[in-house]
Amino acid sequence: MEILMESFRVITSTLELDDVLKKIMHYASDIFRTTDAGFIQLFDERSKKLIVKAYVGFSEQIRSFQISIGESIVGKVYRDGSVRLIGTTKEIYESMGDISEENLNILNAAGASERTIKSLLSVPIMFGDERIGVMTLHRFDKEELPSERDLLLLQSFASHVAAAIHNAQLHEEVQKNLGEVTHLLTKLEETNELLLQRTEIHNHLTRLSIENRGLKSIITEINHLMESSIIYADYLEGKCYPVDHLSFEKVIADLFVLFRSKTKPAYVSISGDVDLSCYVYPIRSGSVFLGCLIIEGTGPLSMTDRLIIEQGAPILALEIMKIRSRTDILYRRTFEKYQEFLKIKNPLHAEMAAKDLGIDTRSFIQTILIELYGNSDPHALENDTQSFLTRLNQILLVENSLLFSYNNKIIIFSTTNQESEQSRFIKMITDSIERWNTRYTVLARAGISTGLYYPGQAEENHNKAEQALLHLKRQNKKGVFYFHEMGIGRLFLNHLPSEIESFLAETFSLLWTDQGKYKELLYTLINYVHNNGSMVVTAKNLHIHPNTLYHRIKRIEDILKVDFDNFEDYLKVQLAVYLYHSFYK
């Protein structure tokens, strides 16, 4: 009885669940001296099984012994809430008949296979009506049921055990909840600190913007605040800040291609002439791509650096849009002055207007209209146009030149003393357009008109450049086209596509309206006209005998109801072939 009372005092002296369970098993073996081994299993809500939490007389492997409710002796004790006393080996192993093979192997591996269980006592651990687990004691020396005294002693011990376990579980839950609350408070403090830091960063950078310190100052300050070194690559200007960074200067065009349509940052590796790995954060204003913040390296950013970038990006975007707004106003005024200049026909007044635009007129004139296309978003397209214009400004270091943009078009008006200067000037523009078109999905095309300059006749040259551009547009082509290359094509620029379609249908007749049947004859006719009516050359190109070609031509004349020896008939067919080649090929 003294041992029992001492066990109650010791067991309830701690609230740590593992310590409580170990002490329970220690005192159980002391109180019930006939016990050779035993274990305590508690019910686990997640797995819905009885899990071994403390043991004596078994090896560590007994911890894997997990019993389902109703399985074997222990599972039934928990399910029924009643004590099981079994005094014979036969009855014990019969009662274990439904134990799983896995659990039987675990029990044997833990030590039961070396000894035969001769008597067993299993008691439910209950706190009030709540079932907590099961305590099971094994005896290996002889078959014998416990005495009435032992049974009463066990039930009394079990009730105190249940209370001790319940209290320990409550303590564990309280400690867990307390830990969670402490963790939440810590996280809350960290979040508040981050919010304060974020607000300070935002206010500091916003103050620089309000004070009109300029883009470079804001980027320099962001660099000063950050733990890592950062570079801003400007899409409009095609260069890096705060200072030109040679390795990045070589790859920013590739970065622009990668991030023009992206909204989220990413780590990027570039291999080639320059090998670089970096973190890239795109800067945007709505759908408009403005540039990238770049941090060299692949390591994760600190929380502070992330905050600075996240707060700095929108302020940078605002600053860039302020600069662009001023540029837009400047270009709009230039466009208006240029339009006024074009309308002036008086030579003296035209010269004065040219000087007002910063142009000292020379002998030769060139007007170039560049159009960017391939993006349905007008704001993004206008942004690409300004980006291309900035690149042109960096290479066209020529006097007496006027460059500006409006919407998705760039206008270049220039005068030179010699045709060689004119050719060099236009070649730089042509090369720039080719480089742009090989790199970006938004494409550029240009109409060019050149000639002698006569004051008061600039509008005529401008209109020719517009016609050359329209010619490219009607043919859905990129690149560069000169007005003087247009030939008779200028006669059809203002005709609707439906009018040209109607003319082709009338001239080609069934060869056009029923191409499924007469496709070969249409192809023959086009080759024949392209080869200036040469039967020999046409037959060779078509890989057919001249006699076969002769019969085809006669059949074509019959279908079209024309005579190729008749000048007007043949001219009409030639014109149709020209229009087909210009607008449909």
C-alpha positions in Angstrom: 0.0 0.0 0.0 2.9 2.3 0.8 4.3 1.7 -2.7 0.9 2.6 -4.2 0.6 5.8 -2.2 4.2 6.7 -3.2 3.4 6.0 -6.8 0.4 8.4 -6.7 2.6 11.1 -5.2 5.4 10.7 -7.7 3.3 10.3 -10.8 1.3 13.4 -10.0 4.5 15.4 -9.2 5.2 16.1 -12.9 3.2 17.3 -15.8 5.5 16.2 -18.6 3.6 13.4 -20.4 6.7 11.2 -21.3 8.0 11.4 -17.7 4.5 10.5 -16.3 4.2 7.5 -18.6 7.7 6.2 -17.7 7.0 6.5 -14.0 3.7 4.7 -14.4 5.4 1.7 -16.0 8.1 1.8 -13.3 5.6 1.7 -10.4 3.4 -0.8 -12.2 6.2 -3.3 -12.2 7.0 -2.5 -8.5 3.3 -2.9 -7.4 2.6 -6.0 -9.4 5.8 -7.9 -8.7 4.7 -10.9 -10.8 4.8 -8.7 -13.9 7.7 -9.4 -16.3 6.8 -6.9 -19.0 4.2 -4.4 -20.0 3.4 -1.3 -22.0 1.0 1.6 -22.1 -0.8 2.6 -25.3 -2.6 5.8 -25.8 -5.2 6.4 -28.5 -4.0 8.6 -31.4 -6.8 10.6 -33.0 -4.9 11.1 -36.3 -4.1 7.4 -37.0 -7.1 6.1 -35.0 -4.8 3.5 -33.4 -3.4 2.7 -30.0 0.3 3.8 -29.9 2.9 2.5 -27.4 4.1 5.4 -25.3 5.9 3.7 -22.4 7.1 0.1 -21.9 9.1 -2.2 -19.6 10.6 -5.7 -20.4 10.5 -5.2 -24.2 13.0 -3.8 -26.7 12.7 -0.5 -28.5 10.9 -2.2 -31.4 7.7 -2.4 -29.3 7.2 1.3 -30.2 6.1 0.2 -33.7 3.3 -1.9 -32.2 0.1 -0.1 -33.3 -3.2 -1.7 -32.6 -6.5 -0.8 -34.2 -9.7 -0.5 -32.1 -11.1 -4.1 -31.7 -7.9 -5.8 -32.8 -6.4 -8.5 -30.6 -6.8 -8.3 -26.8 -5.7 -4.7 -26.3 -8.0 -3.3 -29.1 -11.0 -5.1 -27.5 -10.2 -3.8 -24.0 -10.1 -0.2 -25.4 -13.3 -0.7 -27.5 -15.3 -2.3 -24.6 -13.8 -0.3 -21.8 -13.5 -3.5 -19.6 -10.6 -5.3 -17.9 -9.2 -8.5 -19.5 -7.6 -11.1 -17.1 -6.3 -14.2 -18.9 -4.5 -16.9 -17.0 -3.5 -19.5 -19.6 -1.2 -19.4 -22.6 -3.7 -21.1 -24.8 -6.5 -18.6 -24.1 -4.1 -15.7 -24.6 -3.0 -16.7 -28.0 -6.5 -17.7 -29.0 -7.6 -14.2 -28.0 -4.8 -12.8 -30.2 -6.1 -14.7 -33.2 -7.2 -11.6 -35.2 -3.9 -9.7 -34.6 -2.4 -8.5 -37.9 0.7 -10.3 -39.2 2.7 -7.0 -39.0 1.8 -6.4 -35.3 2.6 -10.1 -34.4 6.0 -9.8 -36.0 6.7 -6.6 -34.1 5.6 -8.1 -30.8 7.8 -11.2 -31.4 10.8 -9.0 -32.5 10.4 -6.9 -29.4 11.0 -9.9 -27.1 7.8 -11.9 -26.9 9.1 -14.7 -29.2 11.9 -15.6 -26.7 9.3 -16.2 -23.9 5.8 -17.5 -23.8 3.1 -15.3 -22.3 1.5 -17.4 -19.6 -0.8 -14.8 -18.1 -2.0 -11.3 -19.1 -3.7 -8.4 -17.5 -5.0 -5.5 -19.7 -6.9 -2.6 -18.2 -8.5 0.4 -20.0 -7.2 3.8 -18.9 -10.3 6.0 -18.6 -10.8 9.5 -17.3 -14.5 9.6 -16.4 -16.2 8.3 -19.6 -13.4 9.3 -21.8 -11.1 6.4 -23.0 -7.5 7.5 -23.1 -5.7 4.2 -23.7 -4.8 0.8 -22.3 -2.2 -0.6 -19.9 -1.2 -4.2 -20.5 1.0 -6.4 -18.2 2.6 -9.7 -19.1 3.8 -12.6 -17.0 6.1 -15.3 -18.4 6.9 -17.6 -15.4 3.5 -19.4 -14.7 -0.1 -19.5 -15.6 -2.0 -17.8 -12.8 -4.8 -15.3 -12.6 -4.2 -12.3 -10.3 -5.9 -12.3 -6.9 -9.0 -10.3 -6.0 -6.7 -7.9 -4.1 -4.4 -7.4 -7.1 -7.4 -6.7 -9.3 -8.7 -4.0 -6.9 -5.2 -2.6 -6.6 -4.9 -2.5 -10.4 -8.2 -0.7 -10.9 -7.3 1.9 -8.2 -3.9 2.3 -9.8 -5.5 2.7 -13.3 -7.9 5.4 -12.2 -5.0 7.4 -10.7 -3.0 6.7 -13.8 -5.8 8.1 -16.0 -6.0 11.3 -14.0 -2.2 11.7 -14.2 -2.2 11.1 -17.9 -5.2 13.4 -18.5 -3.4 16.2 -16.5 -0.2 15.7 -18.4 -2.1 15.8 -21.8 -3.8 19.0 -20.8 -0.4 20.4 -19.8 1.0 19.4 -23.1 -1.9 20.9 -25.0 -1.6 24.1 -23.0 2.2 24.3 -23.7 1.6 23.6 -27.4 -1.0 26.4 -27.5 1.2 28.6 -25.6 4.0 27.9 -28.0 1.7 28.6 -31.0 0.7 31.9 -29.4 4.3 32.8 -28.7 5.2 31.9 -32.3 2.3 34.0 -33.6 3.3 36.9 -31.4 6.9 36.6 -32.7 5.6 36.5 -36.3 3.3 39.5 -35.6 6.3 41.5 -34.2 8.4 40.5 -37.2 5.5 41.5 -39.5 5.0 44.8 -37.7 8.7 45.5 -38.0 8.6 44.7 -41.7 5.6 47.0 -42.2 7.4 49.8 -40.4 10.5 49.2 -42.5 8.4 49.0 -45.7 6.7 52.3 -44.8 10.1 54.0 -44.0 11.5 52.8 -47.4 8.4 53.9 -49.3 8.3 57.3 -47.6 12.0 57.9 -48.1 12.0 57.0 -51.9 8.7 58.9 -52.4 10.3 62.0 -50.9 13.1 61.8 -53.4 10.5 61.7 -56.2 8.5 64.5 -54.8 11.6 66.6 -54.5 12.4 65.9 -58.2 15.8 64.5 -57.4 15.6 62.5 -60.7 15.9 58.9 -61.8 19.6 58.6 -61.2 19.3 59.8 -57.6 16.5 57.4 -56.8 18.5 54.4 -58.3 21.6 55.5 -56.4 19.6 55.7 -53.1 18.1 52.3 -53.7 21.7 51.0 -54.2 22.7 52.7 -51.0 19.9 51.1 -49.0 20.3 47.6 -50.3 22.7 44.9 -49.1 23.3 43.8 -52.7 24.5 45.9 -55.6 21.7 46.6 -58.1 21.6 47.9 -61.7 18.7 49.4 -63.6 18.5 48.6 -67.3 16.4 51.2 -69.1 14.4 49.8 -72.0 13.7 53.3 -73.5 17.3 54.4 -73.5 18.9 50.9 -73.9 21.5 51.5 -71.2 22.3 50.8 -67.5 22.2 52.9 -64.4 23.8 54.1 -62.1 26.8 53.6 -64.3 27.4 51.7 -67.5 28.1 48.1 -66.6 30.0 46.6 -69.5 28.9 42.9 -69.0 25.3 43.9 -68.7 25.4 46.4 -71.6 26.2 43.4 -73.8 23.2 41.3 -72.6 20.5 43.8 -71.7 18.9 43.5 -75.2 18.5 39.7 -74.5 17.0 40.5 -71.1 14.6 43.0 -72.7 13.4 40.3 -75.1 12.9 37.8 -72.2 11.0 40.2 -69.9 9.1 42.5 -72.2 5.9 40.5 -71.6 6.7 39.2 -68.1 5.2 40.7 -64.9 7.0 38.6 -62.3 10.7 38.5 -61.3 12.9 35.5 -62.0 16.5 34.2 -61.8 18.2 34.1 -65.3 21.4 32.6 -66.6 22.8 33.8 -69.9 25.6 32.0 -71.7 27.6 33.2 -74.8 30.1 36.0 -75.2 29.2 36.9 -71.6 28.2 34.4 -69.0 25.9 35.9 -66.3 23.5 34.7 -63.7 21.2 37.3 -62.1 17.9 38.1 -60.5 15.7 40.2 -62.8 12.8 42.3 -61.6 10.7 43.8 -64.5 9.5 47.4 -64.1 6.2 48.1 -65.7 3.5 50.7 -65.9 0.4 48.7 -66.6 1.0 47.0 -69.9 4.0 49.1 -70.7 7.5 47.6 -70.2 10.0 50.2 -68.9 13.1 48.2 -67.9 14.6 45.8 -65.3 16.2 45.9 -61.9 19.1 43.5 -62.0 21.1 41.9 -59.1 24.0 39.7 -60.2 24.2 36.2 -58.6 21.9 33.3 -57.9 21.7 33.6 -54.1 18.4 34.3 -52.4 17.7 38.0 -51.6 17.4 39.1 -48.0 14.0 40.2 -46.8 15.3 43.8 -46.6 16.4 43.7 -50.2 13.1 42.3 -51.3 11.3 45.1 -49.5 13.4 47.8 -51.1 12.9 46.4 -54.6 9.1 46.0 -54.1 8.8 49.5 -52.8 11.3 51.0 -55.2 9.9 49.5 -58.4 6.6 51.5 -58.5 8.4 54.7 -57.5 10.9 54.1 -60.4 8.0 53.4 -62.7 6.4 56.7 -61.7 9.6 58.6 -62.2 10.2 57.0 -65.7 6.6 57.9 -66.7 7.2 61.5 -65.6 10.2 61.7 -67.9 8.3 60.1 -70.7 5.4 62.5 -70.2 7.8 65.4 -70.7 9.2 63.7 -73.8 5.7 63.2 -75.1 4.9 66.9 -74.7 8.2 67.8 -76.5 7.5 65.4 -79.4 3.9 66.6 -79.7 5.1 70.2 -80.0 7.7 69.1 -82.6 5.1 67.2 -84.5 2.8 70.3 -84.6 5.6 72.6 -85.7 6.6 70.0 -88.4 3.1 69.9 -89.7 3.0 73.7 -89.9 6.4 73.6 -91.8 5.0 71.1 -94.3 2.1 73.4 -95.2 4.3 76.4 -95.9 4.7 76.9 -99.6 6.4 80.3 -99.6 10.2 79.6 -99.9 11.3 82.4 -97.6 8.8 81.5 -94.9 9.7 77.8 -95.3 13.4 78.6 -94.6 12.5 80.5 -91.5 10.2 77.6 -90.3 13.1 75.1 -90.9 15.5 77.2 -88.8 12.9 77.3 -86.1 13.0 73.5 -86.1 16.8 73.6 -85.8 17.5 72.7 -89.5 19.8 74.6 -91.7 18.7 73.4 -95.1 21.1 71.9 -97.6 20.8 70.7 -101.2 19.5 67.2 -100.7 16.4 66.2 -98.7 15.4 62.8 -97.2 12.2 62.1 -95.4 11.8 58.8 -93.6 8.7 57.5 -92.0 9.1 54.4 -89.7 6.1 52.5 -88.4 6.2 49.9 -85.6 3.6 47.2 -85.6 2.8 43.8 -84.1 1.3 44.7 -80.8 -2.5 45.3 -80.3 -1.8 47.4 -77.2 -1.4 51.0 -78.4 0.4 52.1 -75.2 2.9 49.3 -75.3 3.4 49.9 -79.1 4.0 53.6 -78.5 6.5 52.6 -75.8 8.4 50.4 -78.3 8.4 53.2 -80.8 10.0 55.6 -78.3 12.6 52.9 -77.4 13.5 52.5 -81.1 13.7 56.2 -81.5 16.1 56.5 -78.6 18.4 54.0 -80.2 18.3 55.9 -83.5 19.1 59.2 -81.7 22.2 57.5 -80.2 23.6 56.6 -83.7 22.3 59.3 -86.0 24.8 62.0 -84.9 24.1 64.0 -88.1 23.5 67.8 -88.3 20.3 69.2 -89.7 18.2 66.2 -88.7 14.8 66.2 -87.1 13.8 63.0 -85.3 10.6 62.6 -83.2 7.7 60.2 -82.8 4.0 60.3 -82.6 1.9 57.3 -81.6 3.6 54.3 -83.3 5.5 56.2 -86.0 8.9 57.9 -86.2 9.5 60.8 -88.5 13.0 61.7 -89.7 13.5 64.8 -91.7 17.1 65.7 -92.8 19.0 67.6 -95.4 22.6 67.0 -96.6 25.1 68.7 -98.9 26.0 65.6 -100.9 24.3 62.4 -102.0 27.0 60.3 -100.4 26.1 61.8 -97.0 22.5 61.0 -97.7 23.3 57.4 -98.5 25.4 56.9 -95.4 22.6 58.4 -93.3 19.9 56.1 -94.7 22.2 53.1 -94.4 22.5 53.7 -90.7 18.7 53.7 -90.4 18.3 50.6 -92.6 20.8 48.7 -90.5 19.1 49.8 -87.3 15.7 48.5 -88.6 17.2 45.2 -89.6 18.8 44.7 -86.2 15.6 45.6 -84.4 13.5 43.2 -86.6 15.9 40.3 -85.9 15.6 40.8 -82.2 12.0 41.9 -81.3 8.5 40.6 -82.1 7.3 44.1 -82.6 8.6 44.9 -86.1 9.6 48.1 -87.9 9.1 49.1 -91.6 10.1 52.4 -93.3 9.1 54.4 -96.3 11.9 56.6 -97.7 11.7 59.5 -100.1 14.8 61.4 -101.3 15.6 64.2 -103.7 16.8 67.7 -104.3 15.5 70.2 -101.7 13.3 73.1 -102.9 12.1 75.4 -100.1 8.4 75.2 -99.7 8.1 71.7 -101.2 8.9 69.5 -98.1 5.3 68.3 -98.0 5.6 66.6 -101.4 8.6 64.7 -100.2 6.8 63.7 -97.0 3.8 62.5 -98.9 6.1 60.3 -101.1 7.6 58.7 -97.9 4.0 58.0 -96.7 3.2 56.4 -100.0 6.3 54.2 -99.8 5.3 53.1 -96.3 1.7 52.5 -97.3 3.1 50.3 -100.1 4.9 48.1 -97.6 1.9 48.1 -95.3 -0.5 47.0 -98.2 1.9 44.1 -98.9 2.3 43.3 -95.2 6.1 43.5 -95.4 8.7 44.7 -93.0 12.0 46.4 -93.8 12.7 49.5 -95.9 11.2 50.7 -99.2 12.1 53.7 -101.4 9.4 55.7 -103.1 11.4 55.7 -106.4 11.3 51.9 -106.4 7.5 51.9 -106.4 7.1 52.4 -110.2 3.5 52.1 -111.4 2.5 50.7 -107.9 1.9 54.3 -106.8 -1.1 54.4 -109.1 -2.9 51.7 -107.0 -2.1 52.8 -103.5 -5.4 54.4 -102.9 -7.5 51.6 -104.4 -9.4 49.4 -102.1 -8.4 45.8 -101.8 -11.9 44.9 -103.0 -11.3 46.9 -106.2 -8.0 45.1 -106.9 -9.7 41.7 -106.2 -12.5 42.5 -108.6 -10.0 43.5 -111.4 -8.0 40.2 -110.9 -11.3 38.2 -111.0 -12.3 39.9 -114.2 -8.9 39.6 -115.9 -8.0 36.1 -114.9 -11.6 34.8 -115.1 -11.8 31.1 -114.2 -8.1 30.9 -113.5 -8.8 33.2 -110.4 -12.3 32.2 -109.4 -11.7 28.4 -109.7 -8.1 28.0 -108.7 -8.7 24.5 -107.5 -9.2 23.4 -111.1 -7.0 25.9 -112.9 -4.2 26.5 -110.5 -1.6 25.0 -112.9 -2.7 27.3 -115.7 -2.6 30.4 -113.4 0.9 29.5 -112.4 1.9 29.0 -116.0 0.5 32.4 -117.0 2.4 34.2 -114.2 5.7 32.6 -115.2 5.0 33.4 -118.9 4.5 37.1 -118.1 7.5 37.3 -115.7 9.7 35.9 -118.5 8.5 38.6 -120.9 6.6 36.1 -123.0 9.6 33.9 -123.7 8.4 30.4 -124.6 11.9 28.9 -124.2 12.7 30.4 -120.8 9.2 29.7 -119.4 9.2 26.1 -120.6 12.6 25.6 -119.0 11.4 27.1 -115.7 8.3 24.9 -115.6 10.2 21.8 -116.7 7.9 21.1 -119.6 8.3 20.8 -123.4 7.8 24.0 -125.4 4.9 22.3 -127.3 3.1 21.6 -124.0 3.6 25.2 -123.0 2.2 26.4 -126.4 -1.0 24.4 -125.9 -1.3 25.7 -122.3 -1.0 29.4 -123.5 -3.6 28.8 -126.2 -6.0 27.3 -123.6 -5.4 30.3 -121.3 -6.2 32.7 -124.2 -9.4 30.8 -124.8 -10.4 30.9 -121.1 -9.6 34.6 -120.7 -11.0 35.4 -124.2 -7.9 37.4 -125.0 -5.2 37.5 -127.7 -1.7 37.9 -126.4 -0.6 39.4 -129.7 -3.1 42.2 -129.0 -1.2 45.0 -127.2 -4.2 46.0 -124.9 -5.1 42.5 -124.1 -1.5 41.6 -123.1 -1.0 44.8 -121.2 -4.2 44.1 -119.2 -2.9 40.6 -118.3 0.6 42.1 -117.4 -1.0 44.6 -115.1 -3.1 41.8 -113.4 0.1 39.7 -112.9 1.8 42.8 -111.4 -1.0 43.4 -109.0 -1.1 39.7 -108.0 2.6 39.8 -107.4 2.4 43.0 -105.4 -0.6 42.3 -103.2 -1.1 38.6 -103.0 2.1 36.7 -103.4 
